[in-house]
Amino acid sequence: MQKDSFEKQSEQTLIYDGECRLCVTAKEGIERLGADRKVRFVPYQSEEAACRLGADYKPGRPDAAFLVEPNGRIRRGLDAFLPLLPGLRGGRVLAAMLGVPLLRPLAYLVYRLIARYRYQWFGAVRK
């Protein structure tokens, strides 16, 4: 697939670690909770992910999730999930909570910690 064909899409693309059990489970949960959202899910270990991320793609396991917006902007880590919150059941409440001083920095810290140790704590998806 060519990058040009991806650029023309009008939906957001969430690129997740398709080998991480936690990441796959989170993706499935987002799909269940936000069926009305126009979000495509693409595993990091795919040719499409490499093409969509360009220079941000590094072979191996990713250190974060990525959200590619229709305009090509790439968000990573916790910032990849924040635009999705309003479309999820209970997401507006969570988004409001992240507006409380100290909670957002704590959320970023927790995300980085979980992302770093996700394979040790949750394991890999068996193929």
N, CA and C atoms as a LAMMPS dump frame, in Angstrom:
ITEM: TIMESTEP
0
ITEM: NUMBER OF ATOMS
381
ITEM: BOX BOUNDS ff ff ff
-5.0000000000000000e+02 5.0000000000000000e+02
-5.0000000000000000e+02 5.0000000000000000e+02
-5.0000000000000000e+02 5.0000000000000000e+02
ITEM: ATOMS id mol type element x y z
1 1 1 N 0.833 -1.183 0
2 1 2 C 0 0 0
3 1 3 C 0.873 1.24 0
4 2 1 N 0.36 2.293 -0.589
5 2 2 C 1.13 3.511 -0.664
6 2 3 C 0.659 4.523 0.365
7 3 1 N 1.576 5.35 0.802
8 3 2 C 1.249 6.348 1.814
9 3 3 C 0.147 7.278 1.315
10 4 1 N 0.154 7.614 0.016
11 4 2 C -0.865 8.513 -0.53
12 4 3 C -2.271 7.981 -0.289
13 5 1 N -2.467 6.672 -0.439
14 5 2 C -3.803 6.118 -0.248
15 5 3 C -4.234 6.21 1.211
16 6 1 N -3.292 6.165 2.139
17 6 2 C -3.624 6.292 3.55
18 6 3 C -3.96 7.742 3.887
19 7 1 N -3.257 8.683 3.274
20 7 2 C -3.442 10.096 3.582
21 7 3 C -4.865 10.551 3.249
22 8 1 N -5.508 9.945 2.275
23 8 2 C -6.821 10.381 1.829
24 8 3 C -7.937 9.91 2.748
25 9 1 N -7.643 9.07 3.694
26 9 2 C -8.68 8.555 4.572
27 9 3 C -9.147 9.638 5.532
28 10 1 N -10.427 9.6 5.86
29 10 2 C -10.995 10.636 6.714
30 10 3 C -11.131 10.175 8.154
31 11 1 N -10.556 9.044 8.483
32 11 2 C -10.679 8.539 9.846
33 11 3 C -9.323 8.533 10.538
34 12 1 N -9.381 8.466 11.849
35 12 2 C -8.16 8.36 12.639
36 12 3 C -7.692 6.916 12.622
37 13 1 N -6.387 6.73 12.738
38 13 2 C -5.823 5.393 12.773
39 13 3 C -5.032 5.233 14.066
40 14 1 N -5.446 4.27 14.878
41 14 2 C -4.722 3.974 16.113
42 14 3 C -3.796 2.806 15.828
43 15 1 N -2.515 3.043 15.981
44 15 2 C -1.506 2.007 15.755
45 15 3 C -1.081 1.494 17.119
46 16 1 N -1.311 0.205 17.325
47 16 2 C -1.069 -0.427 18.62
48 16 3 C -0.103 -1.589 18.444
49 17 1 N 0.487 -2.044 19.536
50 17 2 C 1.412 -3.181 19.514
51 17 3 C 0.592 -4.464 19.421
52 18 1 N 0.576 -5.064 18.255
53 18 2 C -0.219 -6.259 18.006
54 18 3 C 0.325 -7.518 18.644
55 19 1 N 1.487 -7.432 19.299
56 19 2 C 2.066 -8.589 19.979
57 19 3 C 1.911 -8.516 21.492
58 20 1 N 1.427 -7.397 21.991
59 20 2 C 1.277 -7.164 23.435
60 20 3 C -0.142 -7.537 23.863
61 21 1 N -0.249 -8.413 24.833
62 21 2 C -1.566 -8.855 25.303
63 21 3 C -2.389 -7.684 25.837
64 22 1 N -1.78 -6.806 26.623
65 22 2 C -2.487 -5.646 27.164
66 22 3 C -2.974 -4.739 26.038
67 23 1 N -2.129 -4.488 25.058
68 23 2 C -2.475 -3.587 23.953
69 23 3 C -3.631 -4.137 23.12
70 24 1 N -3.591 -5.425 22.832
71 24 2 C -4.66 -6.051 22.053
72 24 3 C -5.965 -6.024 22.843
73 25 1 N -5.901 -6.286 24.135
74 25 2 C -7.095 -6.25 24.98
75 25 3 C -7.66 -4.828 25.048
76 26 1 N -6.795 -3.835 25.175
77 26 2 C -7.236 -2.439 25.208
78 26 3 C -7.891 -2.055 23.886
79 27 1 N -7.311 -2.476 22.782
80 27 2 C -7.877 -2.203 21.456
81 27 3 C -9.278 -2.797 21.346
82 28 1 N -9.441 -4.035 21.796
83 28 2 C -10.756 -4.686 21.74
84 28 3 C -11.764 -3.962 22.626
85 29 1 N -11.319 -3.481 23.776
86 29 2 C -12.195 -2.732 24.665
87 29 3 C -12.619 -1.411 24.054
88 30 1 N -11.707 -0.725 23.413
89 30 2 C -12.041 0.543 22.757
90 30 3 C -13.032 0.292 21.629
91 31 1 N -12.831 -0.781 20.897
92 31 2 C -13.769 -1.12 19.822
93 31 3 C -15.172 -1.357 20.383
94 32 1 N -15.257 -2.06 21.508
95 32 2 C -16.566 -2.337 22.12
96 32 3 C -17.219 -1.07 22.665
97 33 1 N -16.434 -0.233 23.318
98 33 2 C -16.985 0.962 23.962
99 33 3 C -17.274 2.099 22.996
100 34 1 N -16.565 2.142 21.905
101 34 2 C -16.694 3.284 21.004
102 34 3 C -17.071 2.905 19.599
103 35 1 N -18.085 2.083 19.454
104 35 2 C -18.488 1.603 18.133
105 35 3 C -18.885 2.741 17.196
106 36 1 N -19.272 3.892 17.76
107 36 2 C -19.7 4.993 16.91
108 36 3 C -18.538 5.835 16.393
109 37 1 N -17.336 5.602 16.876
110 37 2 C -16.164 6.383 16.464
111 37 3 C -15.587 5.849 15.167
112 38 1 N -15.071 6.736 14.358
113 38 2 C -14.408 6.327 13.128
114 38 3 C -12.909 6.233 13.414
115 39 1 N -12.527 5.099 13.931
116 39 2 C -11.127 4.843 14.241
117 39 3 C -10.764 3.497 13.636
118 40 1 N -9.686 3.482 12.881
119 40 2 C -9.163 2.222 12.354
120 40 3 C -8.059 1.765 13.299
121 41 1 N -7.954 0.48 13.48
122 41 2 C -6.925 -0.097 14.341
123 41 3 C -5.95 -0.864 13.458
124 42 1 N -4.677 -0.537 13.595
125 42 2 C -3.643 -1.153 12.774
126 42 3 C -2.521 -1.62 13.696
127 43 1 N -2.131 -2.891 13.601
128 43 2 C -1.018 -3.351 14.432
129 43 3 C 0.307 -2.711 13.99
130 44 1 N 1.137 -2.411 14.946
131 44 2 C 2.439 -1.799 14.684
132 44 3 C 3.292 -2.687 13.785
133 45 1 N 3.087 -3.979 13.882
134 45 2 C 3.894 -4.934 13.144
135 45 3 C 3.385 -5.125 11.71
136 46 1 N 2.795 -4.107 11.118
137 46 2 C 2.267 -4.216 9.761
138 46 3 C 2.966 -3.228 8.827
139 47 1 N 2.858 -3.514 7.547
140 47 2 C 3.424 -2.628 6.537
141 47 3 C 2.711 -1.27 6.555
142 48 1 N 1.412 -1.301 6.804
143 48 2 C 0.652 -0.049 6.848
144 48 3 C 1.155 0.853 7.974
145 49 1 N 1.43 0.272 9.136
146 49 2 C 1.936 1.075 10.259
147 49 3 C 3.274 1.715 9.9
148 50 1 N 4.16 0.94 9.295
149 50 2 C 5.464 1.472 8.901
150 50 3 C 5.303 2.623 7.92
151 51 1 N 4.38 2.467 6.988
152 51 2 C 4.14 3.504 5.988
153 51 3 C 3.508 4.743 6.625
154 52 1 N 2.515 4.553 7.482
155 52 2 C 1.807 5.675 8.11
156 52 3 C 2.723 6.471 9.036
157 53 1 N 3.619 5.77 9.741
158 53 2 C 4.477 6.446 10.719
159 53 3 C 5.731 7.045 10.092
160 54 1 N 6.148 6.537 8.961
161 54 2 C 7.335 7.076 8.296
162 54 3 C 8.56 7.011 9.193
163 55 1 N 9.187 8.159 9.42
164 55 2 C 10.42 8.224 10.22
165 55 3 C 10.193 7.88 11.681
166 56 1 N 8.947 7.928 12.15
167 56 2 C 8.652 7.578 13.536
168 56 3 C 8.614 6.063 13.751
169 57 1 N 8.644 5.296 12.664
170 57 2 C 8.595 3.832 12.781
171 57 3 C 9.997 3.296 13.022
172 58 1 N 10.131 2.446 14.024
173 58 2 C 11.393 1.77 14.332
174 58 3 C 11.096 0.274 14.394
175 59 1 N 11.874 -0.554 13.718
176 59 2 C 11.629 -2.003 13.777
177 59 3 C 11.677 -2.507 15.218
178 60 1 N 10.934 -3.564 15.491
179 60 2 C 10.877 -4.129 16.833
180 60 3 C 9.616 -3.711 17.551
181 61 1 N 9.66 -3.809 18.85
182 61 2 C 8.494 -3.456 19.667
183 61 3 C 8.423 -1.951 19.864
184 62 1 N 7.224 -1.376 19.695
185 62 2 C 7.1 0.073 19.906
186 62 3 C 7.113 0.4 21.395
187 63 1 N 7.485 1.631 21.704
188 63 2 C 7.475 2.045 23.11
189 63 3 C 6.179 2.76 23.478
190 64 1 N 5.279 2.928 22.506
191 64 2 C 4.008 3.618 22.751
192 64 3 C 3.028 3.309 21.626
193 65 1 N 1.773 3.666 21.86
194 65 2 C 0.755 3.603 20.806
195 65 3 C 0.826 4.914 20.021
196 66 1 N 0.285 4.904 18.807
197 66 2 C 0.292 6.082 17.947
198 66 3 C -1.115 6.32 17.411
199 67 1 N -1.492 7.582 17.306
200 67 2 C -2.74 7.952 16.653
201 67 3 C -2.373 8.836 15.472
202 68 1 N -2.723 8.386 14.274
203 68 2 C -2.482 9.171 13.075
204 68 3 C -3.806 9.824 12.702
205 69 1 N -3.829 11.134 12.715
206 69 2 C -5.04 11.882 12.407
207 69 3 C -5.184 12.024 10.897
208 70 1 N -6.393 12.338 10.429
209 70 2 C -6.611 12.467 8.981
210 70 3 C -5.673 13.464 8.3
211 71 1 N -5.238 14.494 9.026
212 71 2 C -4.332 15.488 8.445
213 71 3 C -2.867 15.041 8.491
214 72 1 N -2.599 13.819 9.007
215 72 2 C -1.238 13.287 9.064
216 72 3 C -0.532 13.516 10.38
217 73 1 N -1.115 14.306 11.273
218 73 2 C -0.495 14.543 12.582
219 73 3 C -0.423 13.23 13.348
220 74 1 N 0.704 13.009 14.006
221 74 2 C 0.91 11.778 14.769
222 74 3 C 1.008 12.124 16.249
223 75 1 N 0.157 11.478 17.034
224 75 2 C 0.209 11.594 18.495
225 75 3 C 0.719 10.262 19.027
226 76 1 N 1.431 10.297 20.136
227 76 2 C 1.985 9.06 20.683
228 76 3 C 1.756 8.969 22.181
229 77 1 N 1.795 7.74 22.668
230 77 2 C 1.626 7.515 24.098
231 77 3 C 0.223 7.839 24.562
232 78 1 N 0.116 8.398 25.745
233 78 2 C -1.182 8.768 26.297
234 78 3 C -1.901 9.754 25.381
235 79 1 N -1.152 10.63 24.721
236 79 2 C -1.752 11.609 23.816
237 79 3 C -2.476 10.945 22.639
238 80 1 N -2.133 9.698 22.319
239 80 2 C -2.822 8.974 21.246
240 80 3 C -4.247 8.616 21.661
241 81 1 N -4.487 8.467 22.94
242 81 2 C -5.8 8.047 23.42
243 81 3 C -6.712 9.209 23.805
244 82 1 N -6.148 10.351 24.152
245 82 2 C -6.95 11.478 24.626
246 82 3 C -8.011 11.942 23.621
247 83 1 N -7.719 12.047 22.312
248 83 2 C -8.774 12.459 21.375
249 83 3 C -9.907 11.442 21.246
250 84 1 N -9.663 10.204 21.637
251 84 2 C -10.68 9.165 21.531
252 84 3 C -11.649 9.174 22.711
253 85 1 N -11.256 9.777 23.836
254 85 2 C -12.058 9.726 25.058
255 85 3 C -13.494 10.22 24.894
256 86 1 N -13.73 11.374 24.262
257 86 2 C -15.116 11.855 24.181
258 86 3 C -16.07 10.883 23.472
259 87 1 N -15.563 10.058 22.591
260 87 2 C -16.422 9.115 21.877
261 87 3 C -16.66 7.812 22.599
262 88 1 N -16.027 7.62 23.736
263 88 2 C -16.172 6.385 24.498
264 88 3 C -17.14 6.579 25.652
265 89 1 N -17.853 5.532 25.989
266 89 2 C -18.74 5.569 27.137
267 89 3 C -17.907 5.86 28.39
268 90 1 N -18.241 6.896 29.096
269 90 2 C -17.497 7.282 30.289
270 90 3 C -16.245 8.086 29.992
271 91 1 N -15.955 8.298 28.737
272 91 2 C -14.733 8.993 28.341
273 91 3 C -14.719 10.469 28.685
274 92 1 N -15.878 11.098 28.648
275 92 2 C -15.938 12.526 28.983
276 92 3 C -15.599 12.748 30.454
277 93 1 N -16.039 11.836 31.297
278 93 2 C -15.728 11.935 32.727
279 93 3 C -14.222 11.78 32.932
280 94 1 N -13.64 10.791 32.264
281 94 2 C -12.199 10.571 32.378
282 94 3 C -11.427 11.776 31.849
283 95 1 N -11.867 12.338 30.735
284 95 2 C -11.204 13.521 30.176
285 95 3 C -11.275 14.688 31.164
286 96 1 N -12.426 14.859 31.822
287 96 2 C -12.569 15.926 32.812
288 96 3 C -11.634 15.689 34
289 97 1 N -11.512 14.434 34.413
290 97 2 C -10.621 14.111 35.534
291 97 3 C -9.168 14.442 35.193
292 98 1 N -8.794 14.266 33.925
293 98 2 C -7.422 14.568 33.527
294 98 3 C -7.145 16.071 33.519
295 99 1 N -8.197 16.877 33.654
296 99 2 C -8.031 18.316 33.771
297 99 3 C -7.663 18.764 35.171
298 100 1 N -7.79 17.881 36.132
299 100 2 C -7.453 18.194 37.518
300 100 3 C -5.924 18.26 37.652
301 101 1 N -5.415 19.339 38.248
302 101 2 C -3.969 19.445 38.415
303 101 3 C -3.38 18.192 39.086
304 102 1 N -2.253 17.789 38.63
305 102 2 C -1.497 16.624 39.091
306 102 3 C -1.999 15.287 38.53
307 103 1 N -3.259 15.188 38.129
308 103 2 C -3.743 13.915 37.601
309 103 3 C -3.181 13.626 36.209
310 104 1 N -3.103 14.656 35.363
311 104 2 C -2.575 14.432 34.021
312 104 3 C -1.098 14.021 34.072
313 105 1 N -0.237 14.729 34.793
314 105 2 C 1.157 14.279 34.874
315 105 3 C 1.274 12.872 35.46
316 106 1 N 0.424 12.556 36.417
317 106 2 C 0.421 11.214 36.99
318 106 3 C 0 10.186 35.934
319 107 1 N -0.99 10.537 35.115
320 107 2 C -1.444 9.634 34.052
321 107 3 C -0.326 9.385 33.033
322 108 1 N 0.428 10.423 32.677
323 108 2 C 1.561 10.246 31.758
324 108 3 C 2.612 9.326 32.362
325 109 1 N 2.889 9.496 33.643
326 109 2 C 3.865 8.656 34.328
327 109 3 C 3.404 7.196 34.357
328 110 1 N 2.143 6.978 34.696
329 110 2 C 1.6 5.619 34.748
330 110 3 C 1.639 4.983 33.36
331 111 1 N 1.291 5.751 32.317
332 111 2 C 1.341 5.212 30.956
333 111 3 C 2.76 4.751 30.615
334 112 1 N 3.748 5.614 30.875
335 112 2 C 5.147 5.255 30.553
336 112 3 C 5.594 4.02 31.324
337 113 1 N 5.196 3.921 32.571
338 113 2 C 5.568 2.774 33.394
339 113 3 C 4.947 1.486 32.847
340 114 1 N 3.665 1.534 32.555
341 114 2 C 2.991 0.349 32.011
342 114 3 C 3.557 -0.006 30.642
343 115 1 N 3.791 0.995 29.789
344 115 2 C 4.335 0.73 28.454
345 115 3 C 5.703 0.049 28.544
346 116 1 N 6.49 0.467 29.495
347 116 2 C 7.841 -0.095 29.627
348 116 3 C 7.826 -1.555 30.079
349 117 1 N 6.913 -1.902 30.97
350 117 2 C 6.914 -3.242 31.566
351 117 3 C 5.749 -4.115 31.103
352 118 1 N 5.059 -3.717 30.05
353 118 2 C 3.842 -4.431 29.646
354 118 3 C 4.074 -5.897 29.297
355 119 1 N 5.187 -6.23 28.711
356 119 2 C 5.435 -7.633 28.366
357 119 3 C 5.736 -8.458 29.616
358 120 1 N 6.457 -7.882 30.575
359 120 2 C 6.751 -8.6 31.806
360 120 3 C 5.483 -8.811 32.63
361 121 1 N 4.607 -7.81 32.664
362 121 2 C 3.419 -7.87 33.502
363 121 3 C 2.245 -8.589 32.85
364 122 1 N 2.067 -8.421 31.542
365 122 2 C 0.878 -8.946 30.871
366 122 3 C 1.162 -10.024 29.829
367 123 1 N 2.394 -10.106 29.366
368 123 2 C 2.767 -11.133 28.408
369 123 3 C 2.508 -10.743 26.973
370 124 1 N 2.812 -11.692 26.097
371 124 2 C 2.664 -11.487 24.648
372 124 3 C 1.472 -12.286 24.149
373 125 1 N 0.939 -11.846 23.016
374 125 2 C -0.147 -12.56 22.363
375 125 3 C 0.431 -13.799 21.687
376 126 1 N -0.192 -14.908 21.9
377 126 2 C 0.271 -16.145 21.251
378 126 3 C -0.329 -16.226 19.875
379 127 1 N 0.514 -16.556 18.925
380 127 2 C 0.05 -16.636 17.537
381 127 3 C -0.173 -18.06 17.126
